[in-house]
Amino acid sequence: MISTAIRVARVGSAAELAAAVLMMLGFPALMLAALVPSVPAFAAAAVVTYVADHYLHRQGSYLVNRLSKVRAGLSIRFLIRQLLLILLLARMDLSDHLIFYGAIACFIAFYGLQAPHGAVVTLIRNRRRMPVATRNVDLGSRINIPDAPPFGLLERSAEKMLHLDLFAVVGLLISAQLDSAVAAFIGIGVTLFLGTFYVLALVPYIRGTKIPPTAEVILEAVDDWLHEYQPQTVLCFSGSKDSAYQVNMWLETMEQLDTRPLVLLRERVILQNLAPTKVPVICVPGGVHLMNMDLSSVRVALYAANVGKNIHLLRVPTMKHVFIGHGDSDKLASVNPFSKVYDEVWTAGRAGRDRYAIADVGVRDDDIVEVGRPQLAPIQTRQGVPEGRIPTVLYAPTWEGWDNDPGNTSLLLAGENIVKKLLKADPPVRVLYKPHPFTGTVSSAAGSAHRKVTALVEKAAAQRATDPRFTADAAAQTRAKADMARIEARITELTGGAADKGDEAELTRDGVVDLAKYEEIARLRAEWNDAYWQSFGTFEHRVISGAEPRLYDCFNVSDAMVSDISSVVSDFIASGKPYAVTDSAQLGVEEFKRQNTAVRAAVILSNKAAELGELLAAVRAPDADPLAEDRKELKEYLLGPDEPTSIEQFNTAVRDLALKSEARNVGQERSAATGDAASPSEAHLSADPTVG
């Protein structure tokens, strides 16, 4: 019942649900206590509403956000509590008492302070909101960007300002109980003094040298930096907060380019969720600002997603535009007709080329280039199950998709069957469950299925912990956990706490990567990953959510995988390990393989998952694995050859396309100068540095 209530209320936990219920019941309790009247009861109910409200705000609760939509926002809730306090005083026959008039005057004056406070905070935030936010771009030496107000002044400023009424409320309640005005006027004085001081403390940040430069000055400084840096290859990305992983997966590849790279983002929320990188990053939310930006040195623009805001860069003819995507799979998204707006489409292997040919969406074969998948370099190839360790099977289903088709994810129809059979396998296996981060965002049924699978895995893990057949090295696990804590503390020290982050303007000024710290953090994250897997037994079932450990780390500790039609399958094929894919749409084995290239070397599962035995047999007896050779051939077809390496292929593709871009530009310049159109071959020769 509690889980149902959590889902209906759209809260994240039982504690959040309890806080919401307490807050909603607290206000009627306040009214009842005021009418009785009872100071102790009113004080108790007030504490409940204060604490519950604060907790829900800290959690970013959906319920609190919705209250503001029905005219029951934060300031209204505080006002209601204050009005009920005045009602309490009136019911206690204090309406002719000085503290009654003091309370009314205090709350009127206190709310009078809300307007200048809100105006100053808004003005500061607006003036410190940069037209262009950056990382690893040296703007600090070009323009003066002043320090932000102390972190505590602006963070959750409205909530902090409103909570200053606590002193007056407490003082008034004490005076009402003791029939003495002293405590009331002390509390009133403290509330009004602190409210006034809060406003005055913010005022200096809206004037003089504490104001950042104008948008024109900042944009000019960015253009000055661009002119000096001369970026050659740009990764352009736009999307929601949840899609940040799509650009993060390309950051390491951008760092390994032979040309000067630049990451161009369109949403601030993506910049806030961007993984650490050495590559210069510019976030340009405004289309006009982007179109006016000096990107004349760029020859190749890469796009990881098909989104509308791409048009602001696609319109630039002096660079060549390439769709690289954020995963190579047999989903319809991998053959989006929008892809024909790009000069080229880069795929991992031959399969991507054939996919576009079959789809016939207007992408020409000549415009497709096979570059491999540079991101797959961390995936280790199959090593076999070490002696004395039980096999590990990873269940990594995809999410329900925007169209909510039940065939998108195995979770809905097959998830429980898959996990139950794996948990009951004999000889036993270990189950790792890593769901897609979007799971349950569109379909409540998918969210429910995810919770059921999670409960199954956690219950089995608890049972296995008491099974005498499975023993762990407790000392080694304790050391590993200590190492994790040490590493996390060091990473926190290197990256800084929340109070050290600064606002957008400060991060733009100071957000230049410290290479020594960057490399140390990368080393520490690798050490953390090793410690994580050592912190629990190799037999222990596990639900793995969140960004760490990464999916590829899960690949490396697994001996087989069960998944759905998604790029996860194509990526796992790089390991050469056995895998199974669920035919949730019940197409049948032959039709399923015909429609989905990546499953041609897979064990095909029905929704009952009866075929899981074939996958486990391949893991336990690799020499008798009937699909081993098929996986090897499919790997090259999907992901390209192992040599040259994918990053070498990618760099070659960038270099070749840059030459084409330069050839086009030279031809246009010659045409403009002479009035005659230069032939493509002439332009290419003029642009080739080896000619002449």
C-alpha positions in Angstrom: 0.0 0.0 0.0 2.8 2.4 0.9 4.5 1.8 -2.5 1.2 2.5 -4.2 0.8 5.8 -2.3 4.4 6.7 -3.1 3.7 6.2 -6.8 0.4 8.1 -6.8 1.8 11.0 -4.8 5.0 10.9 -7.0 7.3 11.2 -4.1 10.7 9.5 -3.9 10.5 7.6 -0.6 8.4 6.7 2.4 10.0 9.4 4.4 9.1 12.0 1.8 5.5 10.7 1.8 5.3 10.9 5.6 6.6 14.4 5.5 4.0 15.4 3.0 1.2 13.9 5.0 2.5 15.5 8.2 2.6 18.9 6.5 -0.9 18.6 5.1 -2.3 17.5 8.5 -0.2 20.1 10.3 -2.1 23.2 9.1 -5.6 21.9 10.1 -4.0 21.0 13.4 -2.7 24.6 13.7 -6.2 25.9 13.1 -7.7 23.6 15.7 -5.1 24.6 18.3 -5.7 28.3 17.6 -9.5 27.8 18.0 -9.3 25.8 21.2 -6.9 27.7 22.1 -3.8 25.8 23.2 -0.3 27.3 23.0 1.5 23.9 23.5 -0.6 22.2 20.7 -0.1 25.2 18.4 3.7 25.1 19.0 3.8 21.3 18.3 1.8 21.6 15.1 4.0 24.6 14.0 7.2 22.6 14.6 5.7 19.8 12.4 4.8 22.1 9.6 8.2 23.9 9.7 10.2 20.7 9.7 8.1 18.8 7.1 8.0 21.8 4.8 11.8 22.3 5.0 12.5 18.6 4.4 10.2 18.5 1.3 12.0 21.6 -0.1 15.4 20.1 0.5 14.2 16.9 -1.3 12.8 19.0 -4.2 9.5 17.2 -3.7 7.0 17.1 -6.6 4.2 17.8 -4.1 5.8 21.0 -2.9 6.3 22.1 -6.5 2.7 21.4 -7.3 1.4 23.4 -4.3 2.7 26.6 -5.8 0.6 25.9 -8.9 -2.6 25.9 -6.8 -1.8 29.1 -4.9 -0.5 27.3 -1.9 3.2 28.2 -2.4 5.9 28.7 0.2 5.1 32.3 1.1 1.3 31.5 1.4 2.0 28.7 3.8 4.1 30.9 6.0 1.4 33.6 5.9 -1.3 31.2 6.9 0.8 30.0 9.9 1.2 33.6 10.9 -2.5 34.5 10.5 -3.4 31.4 12.6 -1.0 32.6 15.3 -2.8 36.0 15.3 -6.1 34.0 15.6 -4.6 32.1 18.6 -3.7 35.4 20.3 -7.3 36.7 19.7 -8.9 33.5 21.1 -6.7 33.9 24.2 -8.3 37.4 24.8 -5.1 39.2 23.9 -6.6 41.3 21.1 -6.3 44.4 23.3 -2.8 43.5 24.4 0.3 45.2 23.1 1.7 41.9 21.8 -1.3 41.4 19.5 -0.7 44.7 17.8 3.0 44.0 17.8 2.4 40.7 16.0 0.3 42.3 13.3 2.8 45.1 12.8 5.7 42.7 12.7 4.2 40.4 10.1 3.1 43.4 7.9 6.6 44.8 8.1 8.2 41.4 7.6 6.1 40.9 4.4 7.1 44.4 3.4 10.7 43.2 3.4 9.9 40.3 1.1 9.4 42.6 -1.9 12.9 44.4 -1.8 14.5 41.1 -0.9 13.0 39.2 -3.8 13.7 42.1 -6.2 17.4 42.3 -5.1 17.9 38.6 -5.3 16.3 38.5 -8.8 18.4 41.4 -10.0 21.6 39.8 -8.8 20.8 36.5 -10.4 19.8 38.2 -13.7 22.9 40.3 -13.8 25.1 37.3 -13.0 23.4 35.2 -15.6 25.9 35.0 -18.4 24.8 35.2 -22.1 27.5 32.6 -22.6 28.8 30.2 -19.9 32.1 28.4 -20.3 34.5 25.9 -19.0 38.2 25.7 -19.8 38.0 29.0 -21.5 40.2 31.8 -20.2 37.8 34.7 -19.9 39.1 35.9 -16.5 42.2 37.5 -18.1 40.1 39.3 -20.7 37.2 40.7 -18.6 36.5 41.4 -14.9 33.9 39.0 -13.5 33.5 39.8 -9.8 32.9 37.3 -7.1 29.4 36.2 -6.4 27.7 37.0 -3.1 28.5 34.4 -0.4 26.9 31.1 -1.2 24.6 31.2 1.8 23.0 34.5 0.8 21.5 33.3 -2.6 21.0 29.6 -2.1 17.3 29.0 -1.3 17.1 32.7 -0.4 13.3 32.9 -0.3 13.1 30.0 2.1 15.8 31.5 4.3 14.2 34.9 4.4 10.7 33.5 5.3 12.2 31.3 8.1 13.4 34.4 9.9 9.8 34.7 11.2 10.7 31.9 13.6 12.1 34.3 16.1 8.9 36.3 16.2 6.7 33.2 16.3 8.6 31.6 19.1 8.7 34.9 21.1 4.9 35.4 20.6 4.1 31.9 21.7 6.3 32.3 24.8 4.6 35.6 25.7 1.2 34.1 25.1 1.9 31.3 27.5 3.6 33.4 30.2 1.5 36.5 29.8 4.6 38.6 29.4 5.4 40.9 26.4 9.2 40.7 26.8 9.8 37.5 24.8 7.4 38.7 22.0 9.1 42.0 21.4 12.6 40.4 21.6 11.5 37.9 18.9 9.9 40.6 16.8 13.0 42.8 17.0 15.3 39.9 16.0 13.0 38.9 13.0 12.8 42.5 11.7 16.5 43.2 12.3 17.7 40.0 10.5 15.2 40.6 7.6 16.5 44.1 7.1 20.1 43.0 7.5 19.6 40.3 4.9 18.3 42.8 2.3 21.1 45.3 3.1 23.7 42.5 2.8 22.6 41.9 -0.8 22.4 45.5 -2.0 26.2 45.9 -2.7 26.0 43.1 -5.3 23.6 45.1 -7.6 25.9 48.1 -8.1 29.4 49.2 -9.0 32.3 46.8 -9.5 30.3 43.8 -8.2 28.3 43.7 -11.4 29.6 41.5 -14.2 30.2 43.1 -17.6 27.4 43.6 -20.1 26.4 40.8 -22.5 28.1 42.7 -25.4 31.4 42.8 -23.5 31.2 39.1 -22.5 30.4 38.0 -26.1 33.3 40.1 -27.4 35.6 38.4 -24.9 34.4 35.0 -26.1 35.0 35.9 -29.7 38.5 37.2 -28.8 39.2 33.8 -27.1 37.9 32.0 -30.2 40.1 34.0 -32.5 43.1 33.1 -30.4 42.2 29.4 -29.9 41.0 28.8 -33.5 38.8 25.7 -32.8 38.7 23.3 -35.7 36.2 20.6 -34.6 33.1 21.3 -32.7 30.8 18.9 -30.8 27.3 20.6 -30.7 24.7 19.3 -28.3 21.2 20.2 -27.1 18.9 18.3 -24.8 17.3 17.9 -21.4 19.0 17.2 -18.1 18.4 13.5 -18.5 20.2 13.4 -21.9 23.5 14.7 -20.6 24.9 11.2 -20.9 24.6 11.5 -24.7 27.3 14.3 -24.8 29.3 12.9 -21.9 30.0 9.7 -23.8 31.9 11.8 -26.5 34.0 13.9 -24.2 36.9 11.4 -24.0 36.9 11.1 -27.8 37.0 14.9 -28.2 40.0 14.9 -25.9 41.8 12.5 -28.2 41.3 14.4 -31.5 44.3 15.5 -33.5 42.5 18.8 -34.2 41.6 21.6 -31.7 38.3 20.6 -30.2 35.4 22.6 -28.8 32.2 21.5 -27.1 29.2 23.7 -27.9 26.2 23.3 -25.6 22.7 24.9 -25.9 21.3 24.4 -22.4 22.7 25.5 -19.0 21.3 22.4 -17.4 23.5 20.3 -19.7 26.6 22.3 -18.7 25.7 21.7 -15.0 25.6 18.0 -15.6 28.6 17.8 -17.9 31.3 15.3 -16.9 34.7 16.7 -16.2 36.8 17.3 -19.3 39.9 19.0 -20.6 38.1 20.2 -23.7 37.0 23.9 -23.9 33.2 24.1 -23.4 31.0 27.0 -24.4 27.3 27.0 -23.5 25.3 29.4 -25.7 21.5 29.2 -24.8 20.6 32.0 -27.3 20.3 31.2 -30.9 21.1 34.8 -32.0 24.3 34.8 -29.9 25.4 31.5 -31.4 24.7 32.7 -35.0 26.8 35.8 -34.3 29.7 33.9 -32.7 33.0 33.8 -34.6 33.4 30.1 -35.6 35.1 30.8 -38.9 38.0 28.5 -38.0 35.8 25.5 -37.5 35.8 23.0 -40.3 33.9 20.0 -38.8 30.8 20.1 -36.6 29.7 16.9 -34.9 26.1 16.3 -33.6 25.2 13.6 -31.0 21.4 14.1 -31.2 18.8 15.1 -33.7 17.2 18.2 -32.1 15.7 21.4 -33.4 18.4 23.7 -32.0 21.0 22.1 -34.3 19.6 24.4 -37.0 21.5 27.4 -35.6 24.8 25.8 -36.4 23.7 23.7 -39.4 23.0 27.0 -41.3 26.8 27.8 -41.3 28.2 26.7 -44.7 31.9 27.1 -43.9 32.0 23.9 -41.9 30.9 20.3 -42.7 28.2 18.8 -40.5 28.2 15.2 -39.2 25.7 13.2 -37.3 27.6 10.9 -34.9 24.6 9.9 -32.7 24.8 8.6 -29.1 24.5 4.9 -29.8 24.4 2.6 -32.7 21.4 0.2 -32.6 18.6 -1.2 -34.6 16.1 1.2 -33.1 14.2 3.5 -35.5 16.0 6.5 -33.9 19.2 5.2 -35.6 17.8 5.9 -39.0 16.0 9.1 -38.4 15.1 10.8 -41.7 16.4 14.1 -40.2 19.9 12.7 -40.6 19.9 13.6 -44.3 20.4 17.3 -43.4 24.0 16.5 -42.5 26.9 16.4 -44.9 27.9 13.0 -43.5 26.6 10.3 -41.1 29.2 8.4 -39.2 28.4 4.8 -38.1 30.4 2.3 -36.1 30.5 -0.4 -38.8 29.0 -1.8 -42.0 25.8 -2.5 -40.2 25.0 1.2 -39.8 25.5 1.8 -43.5 23.2 -1.1 -44.4 20.6 0.1 -41.9 20.3 3.4 -43.7 20.1 1.7 -47.1 17.3 -0.6 -45.9 15.4 2.3 -44.3 15.6 4.4 -47.4 15.2 7.7 -45.6 17.3 9.8 -48.0 20.8 9.4 -46.6 23.1 8.5 -49.5 25.6 5.7 -49.2 28.4 8.1 -50.3 27.7 10.2 -47.2 28.1 7.4 -44.7 31.5 6.8 -43.1 32.4 3.9 -40.8 34.5 5.1 -37.9 34.0 2.4 -35.2 33.1 3.3 -31.6 35.9 5.1 -29.8 34.0 4.9 -26.5 34.2 1.1 -26.5 38.0 1.1 -25.8 37.5 0.4 -22.1 35.5 -2.8 -22.7 37.5 -5.8 -22.0 37.3 -8.9 -24.2 36.1 -12.3 -23.0 38.5 -14.0 -20.5 36.3 -16.8 -19.3 35.0 -17.5 -15.8 38.0 -17.9 -13.3 38.2 -21.1 -11.3 36.3 -20.8 -8.1 34.1 -18.0 -9.1 30.4 -18.4 -10.1 29.4 -16.7 -13.4 28.0 -13.2 -13.3 25.0 -12.3 -15.6 24.2 -8.7 -16.2 20.5 -7.7 -16.8 20.6 -4.3 -18.4 17.1 -3.6 -19.9 16.4 -0.4 -21.9 13.6 2.0 -21.0 10.0 2.1 -22.2 10.6 4.8 -24.8 8.6 7.9 -25.7 5.9 5.9 -27.5 5.5 3.5 -24.5 5.5 0.5 -26.9 5.5 -2.7 -24.7 8.1 -4.2 -27.1 10.7 -1.5 -26.3 11.7 -3.0 -22.9 11.7 -6.5 -21.5 10.9 -5.1 -18.1 7.2 -4.9 -18.7 6.5 -8.5 -19.9 9.6 -10.5 -19.2 11.6 -8.7 -16.5 10.4 -10.7 -13.5 10.7 -14.0 -15.5 14.3 -13.3 -16.5 15.4 -12.4 -13.0 13.5 -15.2 -11.3 15.1 -17.8 -13.6 18.6 -16.3 -13.1 18.2 -16.3 -9.4 17.0 -19.9 -9.3 19.7 -21.1 -11.8 21.5 -24.3 -10.8 24.5 -24.2 -10.7 24.1 -20.7 -9.3 25.0 -17.4 -11.0 25.3 -13.9 -9.7 22.9 -11.3 -11.0 23.7 -7.6 -11.6 20.7 -5.5 -12.4 21.4 -2.1 -14.0 18.3 -0.4 -15.4 18.3 2.4 -18.0 18.3 5.9 -16.2 15.1 6.8 -18.0 13.2 3.8 -16.7 9.7 4.8 -15.4 9.9 8.4 -16.6 7.1 7.8 -19.2 5.3 4.6 -18.1 4.2 4.0 -14.5 3.9 0.3 -15.4 7.6 0.3 -16.3 8.4 2.0 -13.0 6.4 -0.6 -11.2 8.2 -3.5 -13.0 11.5 -1.9 -12.2 10.7 -1.8 -8.5 9.5 -5.5 -8.5 12.8 -6.6 -10.2 14.8 -4.5 -7.7 12.9 -6.2 -4.8 13.6 -9.6 -6.2 17.3 -9.0 -6.5 17.6 -7.4 -3.1 15.6 -10.2 -1.5 17.8 -12.9 -3.2 20.9 -11.0 -2.1 19.8 -11.1 1.5 19.1 -14.8 1.3 22.4 -15.6 -0.3 24.2 -13.6 2.5 23.0 -16.3 5.0 23.8 -19.2 2.7 26.7 -21.2 4.0 27.8 -22.2 0.5 28.8 -18.6 -0.1 31.5 -17.0 2.0 33.3 -13.8 1.5 36.6 -12.4 2.7 35.3 -9.9 5.3 38.6 -8.3 5.9 39.2 -7.7 2.2 35.7 -6.2 1.9 36.3 -3.9 4.9 39.6 -2.7 3.3 37.8 -2.1 0.0 35.1 -0.1 1.7 37.7 1.9 3.6 39.5 2.5 0.3 36.2 3.7 -1.3 35.6 6.1 1.6 39.2 7.4 1.3 38.9 7.9 -2.4 35.5 9.6 -2.2 36.9 12.0 0.4 39.9 12.8 -1.8 37.7 13.3 -4.9 35.4 15.6 -2.9 38.5 17.5 -1.7 39.8 17.9 -5.2 36.5 18.8 -6.8 35.4 21.1 -3.9 32.1 21.0 -1.9 28.9 22.7 -2.9 29.9 25.9 -1.3 33.0 26.1 -3.4 31.2 25.7 -6.7 30.2 29.3 -7.3 27.5 30.6 -9.5 27.5 30.6 -13.3 29.6 33.8 -13.6 32.3 32.5 -11.2 32.4 29.1 -12.9 32.8 30.8 -16.2 35.7 32.9 -14.8 37.4 30.1 -12.8 36.3 26.9 -14.6 39.6 26.2 -16.2 40.7 22.6 -15.6 43.7 21.9 -13.4 45.4 19.2 -15.4 47.2 17.7 -12.4 43.9 17.4 -10.5 42.0 16.2 -13.5 44.5 13.3 -14.0 44.5 12.5 -10.3 40.7 12.4 -10.3 40.7 10.0 -13.3 43.2 7.7 -11.5 41.1 7.9 -8.3 37.9 7.0 -10.1 39.6 3.9 -11.6 40.8 2.9 -8.1 37.3 3.5 -6.8 35.9 1.2 -9.4 38.3 -1.6 -8.4 37.5 -1.1 -4.8 33.7 -1.1 -5.4 33.8 -4.5 -6.9 36.0 -5.8 -4.1 33.7 -4.4 -1.5 31.2 -7.2 -1.8 31.4 -10.9 -2.6 31.8 -12.1 -6.2 28.7 -14.2 -5.6 26.5 -11.3 -4.3 23.5 -10.1 -6.3 23.5 -6.4 -6.8 21.2 -3.6 -8.1 23.4 -1.0 -9.7 21.8 2.4 -10.2 23.3 5.9 -10.8 26.2 6.9 -12.9 28.8 4.9 -10.9 29.9 2.2 -11.6 29.6 2.8 -15.3 27.8 0.4 -17.6 31.1 -0.6 -19.2 32.5 -1.5 -15.8 29.5 -3.8 -15.4 30.3 -5.3 -18.7 33.9 -6.1 -17.6 32.9 -8.0 -14.4 30.1 -9.9 -16.2 30.3 -13.2 -18.1 27.1 -12.7 -20.0 24.3 -10.2 -20.5 20.6 -10.0 -21.0 19.2 -6.9 -22.6 16.8 -5.4 -25.2 17.2 -3.8 -28.6 19.4 -0.8 -27.8 23.0 0.4 -28.2 23.8 -1.5 -25.0 23.6 -4.7 -27.0 25.9 -3.4 -29.8 28.4 -2.2 -27.2 28.4 -5.5 -25.3 29.2 -7.3 -28.5 32.7 -5.6 -28.3 33.4 -8.0 -25.3 32.8 -11.1 -27.3 30.8 -12.6 -24.4 27.5 -14.5 -24.7 24.4 -12.4 -24.6 20.6 -12.8 -24.8 18.0 -10.3 -26.1 14.3 -10.5 -25.4 11.8 -10.6 -28.2 9.2 -8.7 -26.1 7.1 -7.8 -29.2 6.8 -11.6 -29.9 8.0 -11.3 -33.5 9.4 -14.8 -33.5 13.1 -15.8 -33.7 13.6 -15.5 -37.5 11.7 -12.2 -37.9 13.3 -10.8 -34.8 16.8 -11.5 -36.2 15.8 -10.2 -39.6 14.7 -6.9 -38.2 17.5 -6.5 -35.7 21.1 -7.0 -36.8 22.5 -6.9 -33.3 20.7 -10.1 -32.2 21.9 -12.4 -34.9 24.5 -13.9 -32.6 22.3 -13.7 -29.5 20.2 -16.2 -27.6 16.6 -15.0 -28.3 14.4 -15.0 -25.3 10.6 -15.2 -25.2 8.7 -13.3 -22.5 8.7 -16.4 -20.4 12.6 -16.5 -20.6 12.5 -20.3 -21.1 15.6 -20.1 -23.3 17.9 -18.7 -20.6 19.5 -22.1 -20.2 21.2 -21.8 -23.6 22.9 -18.6 -22.4 24.0 -20.1 -19.1 25.3 -23.2 -20.9 27.5 -21.0 -23.2 28.9 -19.3 -20.1 29.7 -22.5 -18.3 31.2 -24.4 -21.3 32.8 -21.8 -23.6 34.3 -24.5 -25.8 30.8 -25.8 -26.6 29.4 -22.3 -27.3 27.6 -22.6 -30.6 27.4 -18.8 -31.2 31.0 -17.9 -30.5 32.1 -17.6 -34.1 28.9 -15.8 -35.0 29.6 -13.2 -32.3 33.1 -12.6 -33.7 31.8 -12.0 -37.2 28.9 -9.8 -36.0 31.3 -7.7 -33.9 33.2 -6.6 -37.0 30.0 -6.0 -38.9 28.5 -3.8 -36.2 31.6 -2.1 -34.8 34.2 -2.3 -37.6 37.6 -3.9 -37.5 39.9 -3.9 -34.5 42.7 -2.3 -36.6 43.2 0.5 -37.1 41.8 1.5 -33.7 38.5 3.3 -33.6 40.1 6.5 -32.5 42.5 6.4 -35.4 39.5 5.8 -37.8 37.7 8.7 -36.2 40.6 11.1 -36.5 41.1 10.1 -40.1 37.4 10.8 -40.8 37.7 14.3 -39.1 40.8 15.1 -41.1 39.3 14.0 -44.4 36.1 16.0 -43.9 38.1 19.0 -42.8 39.9 18.9 -46.2 36.6 18.8 -48.0 35.3 21.7 -45.9 38.5 23.7 -46.7 38.2 22.8 -50.4 34.6 24.1 -50.5 35.6 27.4 -48.8 38.6 27.9 -51.1 36.3 27.3 -54.1 33.8 29.8 -52.8 36.5 32.5 -52.2 37.8 31.9 -55.7 34.3 32.2 -57.2 33.7 35.4 -55.3 37.0 36.9 -56.5 36.8 35.9 -60.2 33.1 35.6 -60.7 33.6 32.0 -61.9 32.8 28.9 -60.0 35.8 26.8 -59.3 35.5 23.1 -60.0 35.5 20.8 -57.0 38.7 19.2 -58.1 40.5 22.5 -58.5 39.3 23.6 -55.1 40.5 20.4 -53.5 43.9 20.8 -55.0 44.1 24.4 -53.7 43.2 23.3 -50.2 45.5 20.2 -50.1 48.7 21.3 -48.2 50.7 18.6 -50.0 50.0 20.1 -53.4 52.0 23.0 -54.9 
